[in-house]
Amino acid sequence: MSIDLRLARTAALTRSLNERVALISESSETFGSLKFLCECGVYDCGEQLVLTASAYEAIRLEPTHFLVHPEHVRYAVESVVVEHADSHVVVAKVGAAGRLAVATDPRDASEEPLARDADALV
């Protein structure tokens, strides 16, 4: 598996964690800003990005869109959709990374999202 696909797979895992943050905030009626993890795909990134649950929900309307730190954009596998000053960037995964993003979308209840073979998506 290429480094770009490994990063895309890690980004998909991080997106799943962020989905849980959004779900918990929804069920506990949390108001205000939340801390989401950067979905850049670098295993030990750990950057936290602050935005509202509704802002994160707007990003998640498209399965290829990810939340990343402004300095973590990987132009080889994604394009910038929206920039929010110094706080965060919304990127769209393209090519094989985009197909992996769609295939691992945790909101697709038709299959176990991360159980698929990523190599088959190239």
C-alpha positions in Angstrom: 0.0 0.0 0.0 1.4 3.4 -0.9 2.2 6.1 1.7 -0.6 8.2 0.4 -3.1 5.4 0.9 -1.8 4.7 4.4 -2.3 8.4 5.2 -5.8 8.3 3.7 -6.6 5.2 5.8 -5.3 6.8 9.0 -7.4 9.9 8.1 -10.5 7.7 7.8 -9.8 6.2 11.2 -9.4 9.7 12.8 -12.6 10.7 11.0 -14.4 7.8 12.8 -13.1 9.1 16.2 -14.4 12.6 15.4 -17.7 11.1 14.5 -17.9 9.8 18.0 -17.1 13.2 19.4 -19.9 14.7 17.4 -22.3 11.9 18.4 -21.5 12.3 22.1 -22.0 16.1 21.9 -25.3 15.5 20.2 -26.5 13.0 22.8 -25.4 15.2 25.7 -26.7 18.4 24.2 -23.3 20.0 24.4 -23.4 23.7 23.3 -20.5 25.7 22.0 -17.2 24.6 20.5 -15.7 21.1 20.6 -12.2 19.8 20.0 -11.8 17.6 17.0 -8.7 15.8 15.9 -6.9 16.8 12.7 -7.8 14.3 10.0 -4.6 14.7 8.0 -3.7 11.1 8.3 -0.3 11.4 10.0 -0.4 8.8 12.7 1.0 10.9 15.6 -0.4 14.3 14.5 -2.5 15.0 17.6 -3.5 18.5 16.5 -6.8 19.6 17.9 -9.1 21.8 16.0 -11.9 23.8 17.7 -15.3 24.2 16.0 -18.9 23.7 16.7 -20.7 20.4 16.1 -22.8 22.0 13.4 -19.6 23.2 11.6 -18.2 19.6 11.7 -21.6 18.3 10.5 -21.4 20.6 7.5 -18.0 19.1 6.6 -19.3 15.5 7.0 -22.1 16.1 4.5 -19.6 15.0 1.8 -17.8 11.7 2.4 -14.6 12.9 0.7 -14.3 16.0 2.9 -11.9 16.1 5.9 -11.0 18.5 8.6 -7.2 19.4 8.7 -4.8 21.9 10.3 -3.9 24.6 7.7 -0.3 23.3 7.6 -1.3 19.6 7.0 -2.8 19.8 3.5 -1.3 17.0 1.3 -1.8 18.4 -2.2 -0.9 15.1 -3.8 -4.1 13.4 -2.6 -6.5 16.3 -1.7 -7.6 19.7 -2.7 -8.6 22.6 -0.5 -12.4 23.2 -0.4 -12.6 25.9 2.3 -10.0 27.7 4.4 -10.9 29.2 7.8 -8.0 31.6 8.5 -5.5 30.0 10.8 -8.0 27.6 12.5 -8.7 24.8 10.0 -9.0 23.8 6.4 -11.6 21.5 4.7 -10.0 19.3 2.1 -11.5 16.9 -0.4 -9.6 13.6 -1.0 -9.1 12.8 -4.7 -8.2 9.8 -6.7 -7.6 6.6 -4.8 -7.6 8.5 -1.5 -11.1 9.8 -2.4 -12.3 6.4 -3.2 -11.0 5.1 0.1 -12.7 8.0 1.9 -16.0 7.1 0.4 -15.6 3.4 1.0 -14.7 3.9 4.7 -17.3 6.6 5.4 -18.7 5.6 8.9 -22.0 7.0 7.9 -22.4 4.3 5.3 -24.2 1.6 7.2 -24.3 -0.9 4.4 -21.0 -2.5 5.4 -18.4 -2.5 8.2 -16.4 0.5 6.8 -12.8 -0.2 7.7 -13.0 -4.0 7.0 -12.6 -3.5 3.3 -9.2 -4.1 1.6 -7.8 -0.6 0.8 -5.5 -2.1 -2.0 -8.6 -3.0 -4.0 -9.5 0.7 -4.2 -6.4 1.8 -6.1 
